[in-house]
Amino acid sequence: PELGAAISATIAAIVQRIGERRIEELIELPAMTDRESLALMVLFNNSMPAAFQSEPALGAYLTAQMVLLSLELGNCALSSHAYCAFTGVLLRTELHHLAYRFGKLGVDLNRRFDDRALRPTVDFVFAMFAMPWAGPIDDATAYLRDAARIGREVGEHLHAGYAAGLEIAYRMFHGAEPLDEICRDARIYRQQ
């Protein structure tokens, strides 16, 4: 219960900090330069996967804190992951209508920073949380395919594997391709 209240308070602070701006305008925030804040972003980012798996509310809280820190002190490369992950937090609130826009902000910010090492994570999270609710499943599949490919190229095997598995699942769910083609691609992913 305490963590839920903390998440709600952080979301309220985020909404207040945004004010009248459009979410898409947040890409123009100045660069985060404070070393302690950048270190905190790294710490929160590295803790998020374990937090989401062991205590999902803690993962949501860390995500919201990363977004708030970005709004207060500027964007950094890890802000892109925070904005995408925040999509999953917002989907459980009355602000769910903002989820896709935060996810797209994360993707666009990642492209602006040209951070290929983080791109598989950003694209995977965007395709998992935002795309299925806001666009064609084929668009989500394209993000997942890119995340799997780039993840292998840059050595980010965790999200490359997640993206490959989710791509196959989305394609099976969509049902627009012959099953033997999907199975062939699954075997290729397994060998890579």
N, C-alpha and C positions, 0 to 999 in steps of 0.2 A: 504493500500500500504506500509506503513512504517513497519508493522509487517511482511509482506511478504519479504521485503528486509532483515529484521533482521533474519528471518528463513533461508533464502538463505545464509546469511553471516555465520550463526552458522553451517549450513551443510558444507559449504566450510571449516570452521575451523576444523570440525570433520574429514573430508577427509584428510586435511593437517596433523592433529595430528596422524591419523592412519598410514600415510606414506606408506611404502612398506609392512607393516605387513598384514597378512590375518586376516579377522574379527574373525575367530575362535581362533586366538592367544590372543585376548583381554581378554579371560577368565583368563589368567595368570597375568593380571595387579596386582600390589600390593593392599593390602587392604586400603581403604580410612580410615584415622585415624583422620583427622582434624575435631574437634567438630563442628565448624561453618559450614563447608561444609556438614557434615552429617545432621546438622539441616536444612540446605538449601535443601538438598535432600528430607527430610521429608516434608518440606513446599511445595516444588514443587509437590511432589507425591500426597499430600493431596489436592492440588488445581487443579490437572489435570482433574478429572472427571467434576467438575463444569466448568472449562475453556473450555473443549471440547464441553460441551453441550450449553454453552452460547455464546462462541466465539471460534470456532474450530481453528482458526489461533493462538490464544493464547495458546490453548492446545498443538498445534504442537510446538510452540516456547518453552514452558516449557519442553516438552519432549526432544527437541534437546539440551536445556541447561543442562538437567540432563545427557544426553549422553556425552556432552563435559566435564562436571565436572568430570564424571567418568574417561574419558580418561586422564584428566589432573592430578587428585589426587588419582585415584585408584577406584576399585570396592567396593561396599557395597551391602547389600541385595537388596536395592531399585534400584540398577543399572539394575537388572534383569528385573524389570518392565519397566524401561526406554528403554532398548534395544528392548523389545517386542513392546512397543508403538511406537518406532521409525520406526518400520516396516510400520505402517500406514502413517507416514509422508513421508517415502521414496517412497511409491507406487505412489505418485503424482508428482514425479520428474523423471529426466532422470537417476537417480540412482536406479530405481525400481528393477533392477536385484540384488541389494544387500539386499533387504528387508527380504527375507526368512532367510538369513544368520544372520542378526541382531536378528531376532526373535528366531532363534535356539540358538544363543549365550545367550539370555535372559533365555530361558528354562534351558540350561545347567548350567548357573550360579546359577539359583535358586536351582537346584538340588545339586550343590556343597555346597551352603550355608545351604542346608537342611531346608529351611524356609517354613514350611507347611502353616503358616498363609498367606504368600504372594502367595503361589502356585496357588490357584484358580484364582487370578487376572492374573498372568503370563500365565497360561494355556489358560484361556479364550481369552486374547488378542492375543496370538499366534495363536490359532485356528480361531479366527475371521479375523485377517489381513493376516497372512502368509500362513497358510495351504491351503486355497482354491486356491491359485495361484501356489502352488509348489508341492502338493502331493495329494494323493487320499482323497476323502471326508471322507472315513472311518477313516483315520488317524486323521482328524480334529474332527470327532465325538468322537473318543476315548479320545482325550484331553478334550473335553467338558464334557464328562461323568465323567472323573476324577475330573475336576474342580468343577462340581456340587456336587459330593460325598464328596470331601475333604472340600469344602466350608461349607457344612452342619456340618461336623465333627468339624471344627475349629471355627464355628460361623461367617463365612464370607458370610452372606446370600445374599448380593447384587450380587456378582459375581457368587455365586452358582445358583441364580435364572436366571441371564443372560445366564449362561452356559447351564442350563437345557432347557431354551426356544430356544436357538440357536441350541442345539443338535437336538431337535425335528424338527426344520425348516430344518436343513441340511439333516436329514433322510428322510423327506418328499420330499425334492428337489431331493435327490439321487434316490428315487423310487425303491430301491432294496428290500424293506421289505413290507409285507402286511400292509395296512393302519390300520387295527384293532390293530396290535401289537404296532404301533407307538402311536395310540390314547390311548392304555392301559398304556404305559409308561408315556404319558403326564398326564394322570389322577393320576398316582402314584406320579409324581413330584409335582402336585398341592396339594396333601395331605401331603407332607412332610414339 
